[in-house]
Amino acid sequence: MKKTFLINDLFWIGLAVSVCAGSIKLGLGSWQQPHAGFMPFLSALILGTLALIDLLRGLINQWKDERLDLEIWGNINWPKLWLTIAILFIYVILFSTLGFILGTILLLLFLFRLMEPRPFGQVIFAALITTGLFYLVFKIGLESQLPRGVLGF
Amino acid sequence: MDIFHHLFLGFEVAWQPINLFYCFFGVLIGTLVGVLPGLGPVAAMSLLLPATFHTSPVASIIMLAGIYYGAQYGGSTTSILVNIPGEASSVMTCLDGYQMARKGRAGPALGISAFGSFIAGTLGIFGLILVAPPLVDFALKFGPPEYFSLMVLGLTVLTFLTSASMIRALMMAAFGLVIGTVGLDNISGLARFSFNIPELLDGVGLVPLVMGLFGISEVLLNIELKIKREIFTTKVKGLLPTWSDWAKSIWSILRGTVIGFFLGTLPGGGAVIASFVSYAIEKKVSPYPEKFGQGMIEGVAAPESANNSAAQAAFIPLLTLGIPSNVVMAMLLGALIIHGVTPGPLLLSQHPDLFWGVVASMYIGNAMLLALNLPLIGIWVKLLKVPYSILFPIIILFCLIGSYSINNSSIDVVIMLIFGLIGYFMRKLSLEPAPLVLAFVLGPMLETALRLSLIKSKGSFAIFFASPISATCLIIALILLIIPILPWLRRRRPGTVLEQENVT
């Protein structure tokens, strides 16, 4: 099956239609006096038209030049992938509350352990060293305004 | 004489200790990201862009430029020793470089790659010095219609050259234009697609977008792969090529330099296409084409020279016209704008220190790279042994902190993560991120040029065909759009040829 490419084209067509609708609300203006919605409408129109051509081309030749769905999605470690993404979003949400140091140590503990199972001692050491180096470079060296959080520094 | 006077000014700027430091740091990071597969110059430049906010625009651009051309040097190391191209522009170097290494000639392969890069980089800078000033005079005649047409041509060439389907590359360019419209409208001041999020009023940030598309997506993509790296553990010796190696390579280096320079100046061109074309030409002119891919030193010298020459030449459209010819130049354009410098024809007269300082720093940077890449090759080889399980969390952290520290905003980080996911799915579906980024950067300029042209002409599209420059650009763009529709021409499209070369 090659549903992936069908869904892909439908997604872009849907996005293009939504942007066109939003652009009309903004006001397209006229050729003589184009308004704020003119450019997004034009870009979305091109996007939608191209996606429609791609879809029709795929439907006609049954996506014979494309890879199978299984080839694209078959070898993915989904739990690991979604866990990584979830951890990153949780980090962003808790970043201000936990602060840079605590948040980053926890993030790295998860990531180092998730990428490859290693002894906890090594993981903790790597997380502490990396966080320390980042703190030195960004907070002290580049004076970035990283959140202090619960630790207060 | 004027050129020498300006060049002297450039060296005066580039020799300042702070600029020398940033130049060294840039080429060092460039070599590092070139050596490490998975992290390219675009991601590295976006990671380090926030770090340049505290410096002068000159130092910032010197460093960012150093990352770009430094990565071209470093990319060859992994191609030769590991058979994994550190950069897309080093793909062709794998073919003969790795075979040379297998035959015990890793040293001369690395040596000719570094010397070839140095010669090509140096000649590329001279080309830049000679071509840029006259082009600036020419560019001063450009109005909104000319700019619009040139940007359309740049986007079309980039999508034409891409190895993926041209329709999908154009789709990504259109998507990039859509993203570029987020935020306040330049002309009316109306908020567009900002969903009442104050951070989006300024538009989507270039850094979160690029970090997501290139950095985070790369890590997510590699989580599922198990790349086995075979690194030559034997000591790499004999880095200086023999006279026979030089005799075989010198014309390849010069041909690669010329090809790279011309392809680098084209809108949409760049180091990748230059290395592919120069390899193909080298194979064509060689009396032994059948031996290519078996360890021919010409097969290393030509693409490595071409990609470095192209890297220098790519600065010409950016510094003279203010139009980036590829994604890396789009990043530099973003950096210039962040620093309050408007790239374009007036850059040379308003900021001669920046223009000539960057040019002179490239020459110094090339010399630094030669010193970095040959004697320190052992260190770069050791770096290749850093496991991905350590490397990837660090890349992720760089992306997170880098995008946060631009505005101290978590929204930027969320945007980066969203683009990381988009980039991941795009790569899974072979949708190219490069046209998206270029269109995103060019979008606001393109919109302004289009709307001003239409207002000026009272809605008539004839204005785009009234001037020869604009008409020529649009006609070329149209031809490039038609080519993929014609079956016998489609097979000759560089993207298709590149794909075939990749497979073989």
Chai-1 contact restraints between the chains, C-beta under 6 A:
chainA,res_idxA,chainB,res_idxB,connection_type,confidence,min_distance_angstrom,max_distance_angstrom,comment,restraint_id
A,N8,B,L429,contact,1.0,0.0,6.0,A-B,restraint_1
A,V19,B,V178,contact,1.0,0.0,6.0,A-B,restraint_2
A,L26,B,R192,contact,1.0,0.0,6.0,A-B,restraint_3
A,W31,B,L454,contact,1.0,0.0,6.0,A-B,restraint_4
A,W31,B,G459,contact,1.0,0.0,6.0,A-B,restraint_5
A,Q32,B,K458,contact,1.0,0.0,6.0,A-B,restraint_6
A,Q32,B,G459,contact,1.0,0.0,6.0,A-B,restraint_7
A,P34,B,R451,contact,1.0,0.0,6.0,A-B,restraint_8
A,P34,B,L454,contact,1.0,0.0,6.0,A-B,restraint_9
A,A36,B,D185,contact,1.0,0.0,6.0,A-B,restraint_10
A,A36,B,S188,contact,1.0,0.0,6.0,A-B,restraint_11
A,A36,B,L190,contact,1.0,0.0,6.0,A-B,restraint_12
A,A36,B,R192,contact,1.0,0.0,6.0,A-B,restraint_13
A,M39,B,T181,contact,1.0,0.0,6.0,A-B,restraint_14
A,M39,B,E447,contact,1.0,0.0,6.0,A-B,restraint_15
A,P40,B,V178,contact,1.0,0.0,6.0,A-B,restraint_16
A,P40,B,T181,contact,1.0,0.0,6.0,A-B,restraint_17
A,S43,B,A174,contact,1.0,0.0,6.0,A-B,restraint_18
A,S43,B,L177,contact,1.0,0.0,6.0,A-B,restraint_19
A,S43,B,V178,contact,1.0,0.0,6.0,A-B,restraint_20
A,A44,B,V178,contact,1.0,0.0,6.0,A-B,restraint_21
A,I46,B,A174,contact,1.0,0.0,6.0,A-B,restraint_22
A,L47,B,M171,contact,1.0,0.0,6.0,A-B,restraint_23
A,L47,B,A174,contact,1.0,0.0,6.0,A-B,restraint_24
A,L47,B,F175,contact,1.0,0.0,6.0,A-B,restraint_25
A,L50,B,I167,contact,1.0,0.0,6.0,A-B,restraint_26
A,L50,B,L170,contact,1.0,0.0,6.0,A-B,restraint_27
A,L50,B,M171,contact,1.0,0.0,6.0,A-B,restraint_28
A,A51,B,M171,contact,1.0,0.0,6.0,A-B,restraint_29
A,D54,B,I167,contact,1.0,0.0,6.0,A-B,restraint_30
A,I72,B,K428,contact,1.0,0.0,6.0,A-B,restraint_31
A,N75,B,E224,contact,1.0,0.0,6.0,A-B,restraint_32
A,I76,B,E224,contact,1.0,0.0,6.0,A-B,restraint_33
A,N77,B,E224,contact,1.0,0.0,6.0,A-B,restraint_34
A,K80,B,I223,contact,1.0,0.0,6.0,A-B,restraint_35
A,L81,B,I223,contact,1.0,0.0,6.0,A-B,restraint_36
A,L88,B,L417,contact,1.0,0.0,6.0,A-B,restraint_37
A,V92,B,S410,contact,1.0,0.0,6.0,A-B,restraint_38
A,V92,B,V413,contact,1.0,0.0,6.0,A-B,restraint_39
A,V92,B,V414,contact,1.0,0.0,6.0,A-B,restraint_40
A,L108,B,P393,contact,1.0,0.0,6.0,A-B,restraint_41
A,L111,B,P393,contact,1.0,0.0,6.0,A-B,restraint_42
A,F112,B,P393,contact,1.0,0.0,6.0,A-B,restraint_43
A,M115,B,S389,contact,1.0,0.0,6.0,A-B,restraint_44
A,M115,B,F392,contact,1.0,0.0,6.0,A-B,restraint_45
A,E116,B,S389,contact,1.0,0.0,6.0,A-B,restraint_46
A,F138,B,I401,contact,1.0,0.0,6.0,A-B,restraint_47
A,L142,B,A51,contact,1.0,0.0,6.0,A-B,restraint_48
A,S144,B,S405,contact,1.0,0.0,6.0,A-B,restraint_49
A,Q145,B,N408,contact,1.0,0.0,6.0,A-B,restraint_50
